[in-house]
């Protein structure tokens, strides 16, 4: 839950700073990656990172 709120707050600040016209879609895009649990997929699928068979996680370059 904390992560969703953090993503929402950051998206709201960015929407204001960048004068985003379609705020609703932008806000949805800010929190959508955190629904991976409801989708039944690993977090690595909805976030920009890979999880390897060894269990290590690497950010995408």
SERO-4910 file (N, C-alpha, C, O; in steps of 0.05 Angstrom, whole numbers):
BEGIN
 pado doro    nc1    nc2    nc3   cac1   cac2   cac3    cc1    cc2    cc3    oc1    oc2    oc3
  Unk    A     16    -24      0      0      0      0     17     25      0     11     45    -14
  Unk    A     39     25     16     56     49     17     68     56    -10     70     79    -18
  Unk    A     75     35    -26     86     40    -52     66     53    -71     72     71    -86
  Unk    A     41     43    -69     20     55    -86     16     85    -79     13    101    -97
  Unk    A     16     91    -54     13    119    -46     36    136    -54     33    159    -63
  Unk    A     60    125    -52     84    139    -61     83    145    -91     89    167   -100
  Unk    A     75    124   -107     73    127   -136     52    148   -142     56    165   -160
  Unk    A     29    148   -128      8    167   -132     18    196   -127     13    214   -143
  Unk    A     31    199   -104     41    226    -97     61    237   -117     60    260   -124
  Unk    A     79    220   -125    100    228   -144     86    235   -171     94    255   -184
  Unk    A     67    219   -180     53    224   -205     38    251   -203     37    266   -222
  Unk    A     26    256   -180     11    281   -177     30    305   -178     23    325   -191
  Unk    A     53    303   -166     72    325   -167     82    329   -195     85    352   -205
  Unk    A     88    307   -209     97    310   -237     75    321   -255     80    338   -272
  Unk    A     50    312   -251     28    322   -267     25    353   -264     20    367   -284
  Unk    A     29    362   -240     27    391   -235     51    406   -248     47    426   -262
  Unk    A     75    395   -243     99    408   -253    100    409   -284    110    429   -295
  Unk    A     90    388   -296     92    386   -325     66    395   -339     64    394   -364
  Unk    A     47    404   -324     21    413   -335      8    392   -353      0    398   -375
  Unk    A      7    368   -343     -5    345   -358    -34    351   -364    -49    357   -345
  Unk    A    -42    349   -389    -70    355   -396    -89    332   -389   -110    338   -378
  Unk    A    -82    308   -394    -99    285   -388    -90    273   -362    -78    251   -361
  Unk    A    -95    287   -340    -86    279   -314    -95    251   -305    -80    237   -293
  Unk    A   -120    244   -311   -131    219   -302   -114    195   -314   -107    177   -299
  Unk    A   -109    196   -340    -93    175   -352    -64    174   -341    -53    153   -337
  Unk    A    -53    198   -337    -26    199   -327    -25    187   -299     -6    172   -292
  Unk    A    -44    194   -282    -45    183   -254    -49    153   -255    -36    139   -239
  Unk    A    -65    143   -272    -69    114   -274    -43    101   -282    -36     80   -271
  Unk    A    -29    112   -301     -3    101   -309     17    102   -287     36     85   -286
  Unk    A     14    120   -268     33    122   -245     29    100   -225     48     92   -212
  Unk    A      4     90   -222     -1     70   -202     -6     42   -214     -5     22   -199
  Unk    A    -10     40   -240    -17     14   -253      4     -7   -248     -4    -31   -244
  Unk    A     30     -1   -248     49    -23   -245     46    -38   -218     55    -61   -216
  Unk    A     35    -25   -198     33    -37   -172      9    -56   -169      4    -66   -147
  Unk    A     -5    -62   -191    -27    -81   -189    -19   -109   -197    -35   -127   -201
  Unk    A      8   -113   -199     18   -139   -207      7   -162   -190      3   -184   -200
  Unk    A      3   -157   -164     -7   -178   -146    -35   -186   -154    -42   -210   -152
  Unk    A    -52   -168   -162    -79   -174   -170    -80   -188   -197    -99   -202   -203
  Unk    A    -59   -183   -213    -58   -195   -239    -46   -224   -239    -48   -238   -258
  Unk    A    -34   -231   -216    -21   -257   -214      5   -259   -230     12   -281   -239
  Unk    A     19   -237   -233     45   -237   -247     66   -227   -228     60   -211   -210
  Unk    A     91   -235   -232    113   -224   -216    117   -194   -220    111   -183   -241
  Unk    A    127   -181   -199    132   -152   -200    150   -144   -223    147   -123   -235
  Unk    A    169   -162   -230    187   -156   -252    174   -152   -279    185   -140   -297
  Unk    A    149   -163   -282    135   -160   -307    123   -132   -310    122   -121   -332
  Unk    A    115   -119   -288    103    -93   -289    122    -70   -282    114    -47   -284
  Unk    A    146    -77   -275    166    -57   -268    190    -60   -286    193    -81   -299
  Unk    A    207    -40   -288    230    -41   -306    253    -54   -292    273    -41   -286
  Unk    A    251    -80   -288    273    -96   -277    270   -125   -285    248   -133   -292
  Unk    A    291   -139   -284    291   -167   -291    298   -183   -266    315   -175   -250
  Unk    A    286   -206   -263    294   -225   -242    304   -250   -256    291   -262   -273
  Unk    A    328   -257   -249    342   -280   -262    337   -305   -247    329   -305   -223
  Unk    A    342   -328   -259    337   -354   -247    353   -356   -220    344   -370   -202
  Unk    A    375   -343   -218    391   -344   -193    378   -328   -171    386   -330   -148
  Unk    A    357   -313   -177    343   -297   -157    353   -269   -155    342   -253   -140
  Unk    A    374   -262   -170    384   -235   -169    367   -217   -186    354   -225   -205
  Unk    A    367   -191   -179    351   -172   -194    370   -151   -206    388   -141   -192
  Unk    A    365   -144   -230    382   -125   -244    364   -104   -256    344   -110   -269
  Unk    A    371    -78   -254    357    -57   -267    364    -57   -297    385    -65   -305
  Unk    A    345    -48   -313    350    -46   -342    367    -22   -348    363     -1   -336
  Unk    A    386    -25   -365    403     -2   -373    393     12   -397    405     31   -406
***
